[in-house]
Structures are given as structure tokens and as C-alpha cells.
Amino acid sequence: MTIERPPLRVAPPPELGAAAGPLGTPAAALGLLLLVAAMIALPQLPVWAREYDGVLVYLAFVLHTVLAGALFWWGIDTAAAHRARLSRARRAAPESPR
């Protein structure tokens, strides 16, 4: 009795990210807004670190900045892939007679 094992790497279907495509631009805008908010809050960090535990304040700031940057990057990447997918679909579609 042999056990069939799936291949180690299975390519995802090409339409896997198609549903998330329209979310790219709002995600990038929200990520950018969160990064700007982090830069605005930057001068207050030493004050908050004195009032509260400094390690927790700086850890929360780093976590916020990393998540905002990841959201911004994901949004830019998703929007670019969505635009490329639309462009390929337009080129592949036959032209309609006029």
C-alpha cells in the first residue's frame, strides 16, 4: 500500500488575488495615513515613555509602524498587480468592431 503525497510546492490558482485587487488603493491610503500619524506622534514618544513604561511605549510604536508599513506595501503591491491584470485582460480581449 503506497501513500500518494501531494507535490511539495503547489502553485496557487492565478485568480487567487483577483478578489483583493480593488482593496489595494484603500489599503495603501490607510497605511500611508497610519504612517503619517506615527510620524506626527514621534515627538511625544519621550513624554509617553517617561509617564508609562518606556519599553512598552517604544514596542507599541515599532509594532504600529511595522504594521502600517506592511499595510501600505501590501496595498501598493495589490493595486499594481490588479492594474497589470486589467491591462493584460484588455490586451487579450479581441477588439470589438465599430
N, C-alpha and C positions, 0 to 999 in steps of 0.2 A: 504494500500500500504506500503510494507516494503522495506527498502533500504538495500541491501546487502553490507556489508563493508568488505574490504579485511582484512585478519589477520594482527595483529599488527606487527609481525615480519615475514618477508618472507626471507627464506634462498636464497642466490644468487646461480645461477647455478654453478656447480663445475668447469666448464671450463671458468669462467669469467676471472680469472687471467692468463689463459694459454697463451694468446696472448702477455702479457707483460713479460713472463718468460725470453726470450732471452735478454731483456733490463736490467736485473738485474746486470750483471757483469759490463757493461759500466757505468751504473748509480753509482755503488759503487766506481768504479775507479775515476769518475768525482767528486763525493762527497769527496773522500779522497784527491784528488788534491786541491779542494777548501778549505778543512780544513787545508792542509799544507800551502796554500797561506795565510790563515788567521793567522797562527802561524808565518809565515815569516814577515807579516805586523805588528805584535803585538808591536815590539819596536818603530815603527813610530807613534803609536796612540797618545802619548802625544804631539808630534810635530804638528800633524794634528789638535789636539784638541785646541792647542794654536792659530794656524793660522785661523782655522774655528771655528764654534760653537762646543764646546765640547759635548753638549748633542746630536747633530746630528751625530757627528763622532762616539761616542760610541753606539748610537742607530743603526747606519748603520752596525757597526762591529758585534753587537749582532745579528741583523737580518741576516747578511751574514752567521755567524757561525751557527745559528739555521737552516737556510735553507740548508746549506751544510751538516750538521749533519743528517737532515731528509732525504736528498737525499741519503747519504751514507747508512743509516739504511734501507731505502726502497729498495735500490739495493741489500744489503746483504739478506734481508728477501725474496725478489722476486727470487733471484738466488737460495737460499736454497729451496724454495718451488718448483721451476722449476726442480731442481735436484731430489727432492723427488718424484715429479710427474713422471719424466722419469724413476726413479728406480721402482716405483710401476707398471708402464706400462710394463717394461721389465719383472718383475716377473709374471705379469698377462698373458703375451703373451705365447702361447704354444711354446715349443721348436721345431725347425724345424728338420726333420730327416736328418741325414748326410749320 
